[in-house]
Amino acid sequence: MTYKVIITNRAEEQLDNIIRYILVQFKNEEAAGSILSDVLEIYNKLEYIAGSAQLCSDPYLAAKGYYKIVLEKHNYLLLYRIHGDEVIVSGIFHMLENYREKL
């Protein structure tokens, strides 16, 4: 099944903030670009693999229908839900964040 990937405004803002932080705090364009590429790659993969992932291991988030996918090359993750043929990306978080509380 092919899914339509929808990125919420909040997830877009979170990604913008991550990229801006890397650029301003560390002045590292290469790292910022690498994270952005990794996220875009995950968006593309979600079109095909979203339904085959497992629900979040956090019982609260799992009960709400959230899936988690980790970036391949960076310590960030995306939380998303599936509604029919749509994948809705709700947030992008660093793996050390308390994303349950921030979602």
C-alpha angles and dihedrals in degrees: 000000000000117000130205107234115219120189114205120226088246093055090048090051091048091052091048090051092050092050092044091049092053091047097046102033099039101017088222112146092173093057092045091050091047092053091047091050091049092052093047090050090053091049089055093047092050089066087070110020105037095102095048095059123096124250117259115285089230104095094215094053092042090053088054090053098252123157124197128213123182123218111250098228105023140051095254132104138196126223117207144163131214122228111179106300094347129094112203114200105210102178150355117216142171109252092242094055122101091243093172089065094042097048 
